[in-house]
């Protein structure tokens, strides 16, 4: 896959916010910054505003990390902006956290160094020392569980909260929308809602009955209200 897919524009803000369970307004701020009460807040995901609200695959993956921060630590993301900027400059790429390198081996030591230099509060760290070794904190571990890697590149995102779910977002299939074996979960549920039973839908799409049930479970989970 390589860097080509990382830079490919795939998602609208509406699609990404729906998949990642974050409000449109929040995602727009993370991407392009905002001005409120005379104060300007720079972007978190991008080095500078671009006015483009189509997300690349790398941006989508990094937003996934920030979502874990928001859900698990309830932080204001401007608190980690300096850390992300330092890591960008050190690595020389716009989206260093969308690669596997910073999370393993010497890469994790670089993360620790950037956290310390940025004076990031300890309770917001991604990597922390414990028993003479470096371990991932809960938000980082939750983020990594959602990604499938190949040769250091993110090739799939797991949008379903249930770790056992086969639902995947793949940048090269279905425009990155949630699918099972390349079959859109939305399409599966549309047929179920149209009156077809699970076995009929499974036969039609060449899926296992359990996969149809997973598609339905995932789509039901998307109907839950978004976090603020």
Secondary structure, 3 states (H helix, E strand, C coil): CHHHHHCCEEEEHHHHHHHHCCCHHHHHHHHHCEEECCEEECCCCCCCCCCCCEEEHHHHHHHHHHHHHHHHHCCCHHHHHHHHHHHHHHHCCCCHHHECHHHCHHHHHHHHHHHHHCCCCHHHCCEEEECCEEEECHHHHHHHHCEEEECCEEEEECCCCCCCCCCEECCCCHHHCCEECCEEHHHHHHHHHCCCCHHHHHHHHCCCHHHHHHHHHHHHHCCCCCCC
